[in-house]
Amino acid sequence: MTAMVVLDSRPNMLDYLLISEQDVDTLRNSSSRLAVGTELTRFEMLKLALMSSENRAASALARNYPRGYD
């Protein structure tokens, strides 16, 4: 669902997004290969969210959605 919402907004897929403290799952303390401070393009974040179920990448995509997080 995250991928469809992001793609429907037609963002610039070459924009760089930053993994921030907001993307860390403090509720379940899940692990991630993406460290805070990692910068990747929106395209790379989308690939990680889809192919690796990378929750921090999905969170960064949601935070940078043009219509807001909610």
DSSP file (Angstrom, degrees, kcal/mol; ACC not computed):
  #  RESIDUE AA STRUCTURE BP1 BP2  ACC     N-H-->O    O-->H-N    N-H-->O    O-->H-N    TCO  KAPPA ALPHA  PHI   PSI    X-CA   Y-CA   Z-CA
    1    1 A M     >        0   0    0      0, 0.0     4,-2.4     0, 0.0     5,-0.2   0.000 360.0 360.0 360.0 -41.2    0.0    0.0    0.0
    2    2 A T  H  >  +     0   0    0      1,-0.2     4,-2.5     2,-0.2     5,-0.2   0.920 360.0  50.6 -56.8 -44.4    2.8    2.4    0.8
    3    3 A A  H  > S+     0   0    0      1,-0.2     4,-2.8     2,-0.2     5,-0.2   0.913 110.0  48.9 -61.7 -44.2    4.3    1.9   -2.7
    4    4 A M  H  > S+     0   0    0      2,-0.2     4,-2.4     1,-0.2    -1,-0.2   0.908 112.0  48.1 -64.3 -42.4    1.0    2.6   -4.4
    5    5 A V  H  X S+     0   0    0     -4,-2.4     4,-1.0     2,-0.2    -1,-0.2   0.925 114.1  47.0 -64.3 -44.7    0.4    5.8   -2.4
    6    6 A V  H >< S+     0   0    0     -4,-2.5     3,-0.8    -5,-0.2     4,-0.3   0.949 114.7  45.9 -62.0 -49.3    3.9    7.0   -3.1
    7    7 A L  H >< S+     0   0    0     -4,-2.8     3,-1.5     1,-0.2    -2,-0.2   0.858 106.5  58.8 -65.6 -35.8    3.7    6.3   -6.8
    8    8 A D  H 3< S+     0   0    0     -4,-2.4    -1,-0.2     1,-0.3    -2,-0.2   0.770  99.6  58.5 -64.2 -24.9    0.3    7.8   -7.2
    9    9 A S  T << S-     0   0    0     -4,-1.0    -1,-0.3    -3,-0.8    -2,-0.2   0.551 101.9-138.0 -81.6  -6.6    1.6   11.1   -6.0
   10   10 A R    <   +     0   0    0     -3,-1.5    -3,-0.1    -4,-0.3    -2,-0.1   0.918  34.2 179.9  51.7  55.1    4.2   11.1   -8.8
   11   11 A P        -     0   0    0      0, 0.0     2,-0.8     0, 0.0    -1,-0.1  -0.297  42.0 -89.0 -78.7 167.7    7.1   12.3   -6.8
   12   12 A N    >   -     0   0    0      1,-0.2     3,-1.4     2,-0.0    30,-0.3  -0.707  37.3-158.1 -74.1 112.4   10.6   12.9   -8.1
   13   13 A M  T 3  S+     0   0    0     -2,-0.8    30,-2.2     1,-0.3    31,-0.3   0.580  86.6  61.1 -73.4  -8.9   12.1    9.5   -7.6
   14   14 A L  T 3  S+     0   0    0     28,-0.2    -1,-0.3    27,-0.2     2,-0.1   0.460  75.9 113.7 -97.4  -1.8   15.7   10.9   -7.6
   15   15 A D  S <  S-     0   0    0     -3,-1.4    27,-2.1    26,-0.1     2,-0.4  -0.429  70.5-120.0 -65.0 143.4   15.1   13.1   -4.5
   16   16 A Y  E     -A   41   0A   0     25,-0.2     2,-0.3    -2,-0.1    25,-0.3  -0.719  26.3-163.6 -89.0 136.4   17.2   12.1   -1.5
   17   17 A L  E     -A   40   0A   0     23,-3.3    23,-2.0    -2,-0.4     2,-0.4  -0.900  10.0-138.5-117.1 148.6   15.5   11.1    1.7
   18   18 A L  E     -A   39   0A   0     -2,-0.3     2,-0.6    21,-0.2    21,-0.2  -0.890  11.0-131.0-111.1 133.9   17.1   10.8    5.1
   19   19 A I        -     0   0    0     19,-2.7    18,-3.0    -2,-0.4     2,-0.2  -0.748  40.3-179.1 -78.5 120.8   16.5    8.1    7.7
   20   20 A S    >   -     0   0    0     -2,-0.6     3,-1.7    16,-0.2     4,-0.3  -0.606  46.1 -93.0-116.9 177.1   15.9   10.0   10.9
   21   21 A E  G >  S+     0   0    0      1,-0.3     3,-1.4    -2,-0.2    15,-0.0   0.794 120.9  67.4 -58.6 -28.8   15.1    9.1   14.5
   22   22 A Q  G 3  S+     0   0    0      1,-0.3    -1,-0.3     3,-0.1    -3,-0.0   0.738  94.6  57.6 -64.4 -22.2   11.4    9.4   13.6
   23   23 A D  G <  S+     0   0    0     -3,-1.7     2,-0.4     2,-0.1    -1,-0.3   0.510  82.0 104.2 -88.4  -5.5   11.8    6.3   11.5
   24   24 A V  S <  S-     0   0    0     -3,-1.4     2,-1.1    -4,-0.3     3,-0.1  -0.640  73.9-129.4 -80.9 130.2   13.1    4.1   14.3
   25   25 A D     >  +     0   0    0     -2,-0.4     4,-0.6     5,-0.3     5,-0.3  -0.684  36.0 166.4 -81.1 100.3   10.5    1.6   15.7
   26   26 A T  T  4  +     0   0    0     -2,-1.1    -1,-0.2     2,-0.2    -2,-0.0   0.621  68.4  64.4 -90.4 -13.8   10.6    2.2   19.4
   27   27 A L  T  4 S+     0   0    0      1,-0.1    -1,-0.1    -3,-0.1    -2,-0.1   0.944 122.9  13.2 -74.0 -48.7    7.4    0.3   20.1
   28   28 A R  T  4 S-     0   0    0      2,-0.0    -2,-0.2     0, 0.0    -1,-0.1   0.487  92.8-133.4-105.7  -5.5    8.6   -3.1   19.0
   29   29 A N     <  -     0   0    0     -4,-0.6    -3,-0.1     1,-0.1     2,-0.1   0.875  38.7-179.4  53.1  41.3   12.4   -2.4   18.8
   30   30 A S        -     0   0    0     -5,-0.3    -5,-0.3     1,-0.1    -1,-0.1  -0.367  23.8-116.4 -70.3 152.2   12.6   -4.0   15.4
   31   31 A S        -     0   0    0     -7,-0.1     2,-0.3    -2,-0.1    -1,-0.1  -0.406  30.4-172.3 -86.9 165.6   16.0   -4.2   13.8
   32   32 A S        -     0   0    0     -2,-0.1    22,-0.0    22,-0.1    -8,-0.0  -0.989  32.3-140.8-154.7 150.8   17.0   -2.5   10.5
   33   33 A R  S    S+     0   0    0     -2,-0.3     2,-0.7     2,-0.1    -1,-0.1   0.576  85.9  86.3 -85.8 -11.7   19.9   -2.4    8.1
   34   34 A L  S    S-     0   0    0      4,-0.0     2,-0.1    -3,-0.0     3,-0.1  -0.814  70.7-151.5 -96.3 115.3   19.4    1.3    7.6
   35   35 A A    >   -     0   0    0     -2,-0.7     3,-2.0     1,-0.1   -16,-0.2  -0.483  32.3 -90.6 -80.2 152.6   21.1    3.4   10.2
   36   36 A V  T 3  S+     0   0    0      1,-0.3   -16,-0.2    -2,-0.1    -1,-0.1  -0.439 117.5  37.0 -58.8 132.3   19.9    6.8   11.3
   37   37 A G  T 3  S+     0   0    0    -18,-3.0    -1,-0.3     1,-0.4     2,-0.2   0.271  81.2 139.7 103.2  -9.5   21.5    9.3    8.9
   38   38 A T    <   -     0   0    0     -3,-2.0   -19,-2.7   -19,-0.2     2,-0.5  -0.492  36.8-158.0 -68.4 133.2   21.4    7.1    5.8
   39   39 A E  E     +A   18   0A   0    -21,-0.2     2,-0.3    -2,-0.2   -21,-0.2  -0.969  22.0 156.6-116.6 124.9   20.5    9.1    2.7
   40   40 A L  E     -A   17   0A   0    -23,-2.0   -23,-3.3    -2,-0.5     2,-0.0  -0.938  44.1 -94.4-138.5 160.6   19.1    7.3   -0.3
   41   41 A T  E  >  -A   16   0A   0     -2,-0.3     4,-2.5   -25,-0.3   -25,-0.2  -0.341  37.6-111.3 -70.6 160.0   16.9    8.3   -3.3
   42   42 A R  H  > S+     0   0    0    -27,-2.1     4,-2.4   -30,-0.3   -28,-0.2   0.883 120.7  55.3 -57.4 -38.8   13.2    7.8   -3.1
   43   43 A F  H  > S+     0   0    0    -30,-2.2     4,-2.3     2,-0.2    -1,-0.2   0.920 108.5  46.5 -60.4 -45.8   13.5    5.1   -5.7
   44   44 A E  H  > S+     0   0    0    -31,-0.3     4,-2.3     2,-0.2    -2,-0.2   0.890 111.8  51.3 -65.6 -39.5   16.1    3.2   -3.5
   45   45 A M  H  X S+     0   0    0     -4,-2.5     4,-2.5     2,-0.2    -1,-0.2   0.909 109.9  50.3 -62.8 -41.2   13.9    3.6   -0.4
   46   46 A L  H  X S+     0   0    0     -4,-2.4     4,-2.2     2,-0.2     5,-0.2   0.916 109.5  50.2 -64.0 -43.7   10.9    2.2   -2.3
   47   47 A K  H  X S+     0   0    0     -4,-2.3     4,-3.3     1,-0.2     5,-0.5   0.919 112.3  47.6 -60.3 -43.5   12.9   -0.8   -3.5
   48   48 A L  H  X S+     0   0    0     -4,-2.3     6,-1.7     1,-0.2     4,-1.7   0.899 111.0  51.0 -65.7 -40.0   14.1   -1.5    0.0
   49   49 A A  H  < S+     0   0    0     -4,-2.5     4,-0.4     4,-0.2    -1,-0.2   0.896 119.8  36.3 -63.9 -38.5   10.6   -1.2    1.4
   50   50 A L  H  < S+     0   0    0     -4,-2.2    -2,-0.2    -5,-0.2    -3,-0.2   0.924 125.9  33.4 -80.8 -46.7    9.2   -3.6   -1.2
   51   51 A M  H  < S+     0   0    0     -4,-3.3    -3,-0.2    -5,-0.2    -2,-0.2   0.802 132.4  26.2 -85.6 -30.1   12.0   -6.1   -1.6
   52   52 A S  S  < S-     0   0    0     -4,-1.7     3,-0.2    -5,-0.5    -1,-0.2   0.345  96.6-122.5-115.6   4.9   13.4   -6.3    1.9
   53   53 A S        -     0   0    0     -4,-0.4     2,-0.9    -5,-0.2    -4,-0.2   0.903  44.1-179.6  51.1  43.4   10.3   -5.2    3.9
   54   54 A E     >  -     0   0    0     -6,-1.7     4,-1.8     1,-0.2     3,-0.2  -0.652  15.2-169.0 -81.8 104.4   12.5   -2.4    5.3
   55   55 A N  H  > S+     0   0    0     -2,-0.9     4,-2.4     1,-0.2    -1,-0.2   0.820  82.9  56.8 -67.7 -32.9   10.2   -0.5    7.7
   56   56 A R  H  > S+     0   0    0      2,-0.2     4,-2.3     1,-0.2    -1,-0.2   0.889 107.6  49.7 -65.8 -36.6   12.5    2.5    8.2
   57   57 A A  H  > S+     0   0    0     -3,-0.2     4,-2.2     2,-0.2    -2,-0.2   0.924 111.2  48.8 -65.9 -43.3   12.5    3.0    4.4
   58   58 A A  H  X S+     0   0    0     -4,-1.8     4,-2.2     1,-0.2    -2,-0.2   0.891 111.1  50.8 -62.7 -39.3    8.7    2.9    4.4
   59   59 A S  H  X S+     0   0    0     -4,-2.4     4,-2.6     2,-0.2    -2,-0.2   0.908 109.2  49.9 -65.2 -42.5    8.6    5.3    7.3
   60   60 A A  H  X S+     0   0    0     -4,-2.3     4,-1.5     2,-0.2    -2,-0.2   0.892 110.2  51.2 -63.5 -39.3   10.9    7.8    5.5
   61   61 A L  H  < S+     0   0    0     -4,-2.2    -2,-0.2     1,-0.2    -1,-0.2   0.922 111.4  47.5 -62.4 -43.6    8.7    7.5    2.4
   62   62 A A  H >< S+     0   0    0     -4,-2.2     3,-1.4     1,-0.2    -2,-0.2   0.904 109.4  52.9 -64.9 -42.0    5.6    8.3    4.5
   63   63 A R  H 3< S+     0   0    0     -4,-2.6    -1,-0.2     1,-0.3    -2,-0.2   0.819 112.4  46.0 -62.7 -30.3    7.3   11.2    6.2
   64   64 A N  T 3< S+     0   0    0     -4,-1.5    -1,-0.3    -5,-0.2    -2,-0.2   0.200  79.8 128.9-100.2  15.0    8.1   12.7    2.9
   65   65 A Y    X   -     0   0    0     -3,-1.4     3,-2.1     1,-0.1   -59,-0.1  -0.542  64.5-128.4 -70.3 133.3    4.7   12.2    1.3
   66   66 A P  T 3  S+     0   0    0      0, 0.0    -1,-0.1     0, 0.0     3,-0.1   0.754 105.7  48.4 -59.8 -26.1    3.6   15.5   -0.3
   67   67 A R  T 3  S-     0   0    0      1,-0.3     3,-0.1     2,-0.1    -2,-0.1   0.320 120.8 -97.5 -97.8   9.0    0.2   15.5    1.5
   68   68 A G    <   -     0   0    0     -3,-2.1    -1,-0.3     1,-0.1    -4,-0.1  -0.122  37.6 -72.9  98.9 165.0    1.6   14.7    4.9
   69   69 A Y              0   0    0      1,-0.3    -1,-0.1    -6,-0.2    -5,-0.1   0.886 360.0 360.0 -65.9 -43.7    2.1   11.6    7.1
   70   70 A D              0   0    0     -3,-0.1    -1,-0.3    -7,-0.1    -2,-0.1   0.517 360.0 360.0 -63.3 360.0   -1.5   11.0    8.1
